[in-house]
Amino acid sequence: MQQRTLGRTGISVSKICLGTMTWGEQNTEAEGHAQMNYALDQGINFIDTAELYSTPGRAETQGSTETIIGNWFKANGRREDWVLASKICGPGNEWIRGGRPMDAREIVAALDGNLKRLGTDYIDLYQLHWPNRRHYNFSNSWTFDPYGQDREKVRDNLLEVLQALDAEVKAGKIRAIGVSNETSWGVMQYLSLAERHGLARMATIQNEYSLLRRQFDLDLAEVCAFEDVGLLGYSPLAAGLLSGKYNNGAVPAGTRGALGAMWRLNPHSETATKAYIALAEEHGLDVCQMGIAFCLSRPFMASVIIGATNMDQLRTDIAAHQLVLPDAVLKGIEEINRLYPRTI
């Protein structure tokens, strides 16, 4: 499988990344290990997790996904076969370090927990799962208001966080750093601070990207183009929405929707989904593969994070890396995007 470089780090990763956040909730440890084995056989060397996972986040399963991955390392002794990415939570979950915002102390505590659960002494890419300050990601874009925050406090915290991450890089516990669910302002602040103070540089940004959510095409794409930051696009199928399995009010058993975690679904997104399914059918394509292949075609994409709850889904999603979309399909996608530009 083709590999791409994470920012300016020199770290090469497969253009498909194995997402894991269902492991420990919708998937057992044995199923997670089977996915890791299959992914390796298909040329994937990049795996992403977080201290929050599995999802939906709750105290009873927090950290379970990292433990499952760590048990695979322990059983197989092939840690070096993987570029391992994990994350520290942003604020808000009381069962994870009291829900406190990220600062130097919390980074040390979180990273020690990550490493212990993963059974390794280093993480290749360590990411900030979401900002301490207000942001428009997840379902916040309709009500986002950046005004009224303590600007100096926000800026001071950004520097403290970056200094703490830089110390862990120097200590050898982290190879590279990145952000997640960030904005262009946040990325540029971190890059500016890194240059000004000689600190570790953000290599990646992990934000949602799919046919149904393309906010990244604008200012963040420009940041990536000029600053050598790569997108790790998550939810390329809008958490399964693009498959059509939630159309017409359906909520299949065992899905994220059945767990009450399908906030992306609304009349606008369903209408757009049906249009993309019709386009795929017109050209004899699997709509899920079409969605992933489109994400892979974007110039700012370092790797697309896929997630599957069964092996058939995993096989289909991984095989999308071989699909090159014809011009007629790309034209159809842009026509649909013009009609339904903001569905989530």
Salt bridges, closest charged atoms under 4 A:
GLU25 OE1 - ARG58 NH2 2.88
ASP48 OD2 - LYS87 NZ 2.71
GLU51 OE2 - ARG97 NH2 2.24
GLU60 OE1 - ARG58 NH1 3.61
GLU66 OE1 - ARG117 NE 2.68
ASP81 OD2 - ARG78 NE 2.58
GLU106 OE1 - ARG97 NH1 2.93
GLU106 OE2 - ARG100 NE 2.65
GLU106 OE2 - ARG105 NH2 3.44
ASP112 OD1 - LYS173 NZ 3.39
ASP124 OD2 - ARG79 NH2 2.94
ASP124 OD1 - ARG175 NH1 2.75
GLU152 OE2 - ARG155 NH1 3.98
ASP166 OD2 - LYS170 NZ 2.42
GLU182 OE1 - ARG133 NH2 2.69
GLU208 OE1 - ARG213 NH1 3.00
GLU208 OE2 - ARG264 NE 2.73
ASP217 OD2 - ARG214 NE 2.76
ASP217 OD1 - ARG298 NH2 3.23
GLU227 OE1 - ARG201 NH2 3.15
ASP228 OD2 - ARG8 NE 2.86
GLU270 OE2 - LYS274 NZ 3.26
GLU282 OE2 - HIS283 NE2 3.92
ASP312 OD1 - ARG315 NH1 3.03
GLU334 OE2 - ARG214 NH2 3.13
GLU335 OE2 - LYS331 NZ 2.55
